[in-house]
Amino acid sequence: MNEYYYKDALKLGQKESRACVLKGKSPCLPVLDDFVSSTAVTMGVDLGVVQIPAKLIVGTKTRGRVNAFAANFMPLLEEGTEFADKWNRLCQAHLTEGIREPIKAYEYMNRYYVEEGNKRVSVLKFFDALTIPGHVIRIMPEGTGEEVELYNEFVEFNKCSKVNFIEFSKKGGYALLQKSLGKTPGEEWTDDERNAFAGTYHHFERAYEQSGGAKLTSTCGDAMLSYIQVYGYPELKVTETADIRKKLARMWEEVELHSEEEPIEVKTDPPEEKRQGIVSKMFSGLAQTYRVAFVHDGTPEKSGWVNDHEKGRRYVERVFEGKINTVPYYDAMEDDPLKVIEEAIENGAKLIFTTSPRLTQASLRAAVEHPDILIMNCSLNRSHRYISCYYTRMYEAKFILGAIAGSLTDSGKIGYVCDYPIYGQIAGINAFALGAQMTNPRAKVYLEWSSVVGAKAAAQKLADQGIHFISSQDTARFREDDRDSYGLSYINGEHQELIANPVWKWGVYYEEILRSVFDKSMKAEYDSSNKALNLYWGMSAGVVDVAFSPWLSMPSKRFGEFLRDGIVHKVCTPFLTPIITQSGEKIGSGEKLSPDQLIEMDYLVENVIGTIPQYDTLTPMGKATVDSAGIEAAKDTASADDEDEAQSNEESEAGAPGAAEAEAQEP
């Protein structure tokens, strides 16, 4: 009987060999010694005996048996040979008592190359074994590049999870998976957690392959992570294969998005298609008033951020009076934000704005479950196909504030308080510093973080250094002891004067979005792209501005207006290269930075004194915000000393009246 198995295996090997030749590929197994140096091998790390995913065993260590196997590890030597006889005996052992002796293999870039046990691998692969026990030596790559960086992320993930079967096609996937499973960076998995995850993964993998996942260039891990972001891991663990397939069908465009080299398309201005000029004509096809919902994570009484968006909501109600009806929903994070969005849909909302990055996951799930509802989330750099994201280029306003501060300071020392190290905020810091440097080449910008020490304490640290010109939050905080700490101010002891402040014109933003929705220009842009759509509008779209205080002298005000006009008409850019970073690196050589480069900026320019805070130094709210929308540089953990300092700062901030409550309302 075993001879028949060998005959079938031989046919599979011959078929694979012919297919490889037709495709111009080698019909034999790859040999590790051909592309890895002996030095790298001798420096390998012993991982002990692990369960190796059978599909990741792809080659041999040496050339000894390279011609005996096809590229799929099926045999190529004819029946009646000594090789065939040994293969048959291993087959008999597998069927009667199981093959127990581990193979010996080398792991390189999460692929395994067999040194001892090639025939065992061949037999077990023939019988579709999921894993094969093996004593593994890990060989670290000697080169550099994005592929190596992705592999290094896998290695760090593997150290804490001992999981080696899930792969991602782009950087950041392993850290996001760790977070999505409720674990902190580097937190170790228990055996029960690992076994439960393995079962869930292989369960999902079947549904994914049945849905046609093998045709995609992305990985099953990419698809599983997308699924978890929509439905959550706890729900996935108890969902049957048939139901997983149904849900995958609903969100398949989200899965396909990972196959894109650049999954996000950034729109820096409103659609260029000609708009309907008359509001009544634009809404003439509607049988009833169009309902729009605004879902907030806080309340306008406690949060300047929510209050600004509420002003925008009331603005569009006036602009489209009688044509649209807007309904606000507050404190969505107090319970289940998905329920709040579902309530808005049940109440007839056709367009829903969720105004915080913390509402992204609930927004995405609702959008997948209700494809006829348009849901837009106020965040940046989100690669989701079913929701569109919108944010402002606030760095343009920051550039103007920096230029004014640089022209006014005598000492050359300027302060800057930033809230969170999230997408878009680093560009704001750097634009401010470059503006200051433009008007005062000796200007230095001293950086503090409210998400580390608290807003008031951060400003005080700067004032204690004799710094009088300080740029603080982008919007007012609703706290009696901190109500005026926003925008660019002159501070001297108890005396404070607001000089200029950035203006978020959310009403104009929402008006333009609504017009582009109803004149179909946004739908045209969406349909013409297979990427995630992110709106990143600025002064040229009229959604960002700078307000100058009467305290500012007329020449300084005119200078600020001059810069504003230049940015509006796109003849002035805050980020004209070359730009020199703190480390001395030179970015660019005369060109403008692209929107992607601005959004993903994770470095500080040369005249900034300060650093991007590490994750463990952040307050609880700071960590939650970074988890949702933070740049990768802010997700690194800190040393023990940093943790002690962060704990001290956190306790200090908690002691301030209403500080934690107020911070929790900010985006």
Disulfide bonds with the S-S distance in Angstrom:
none
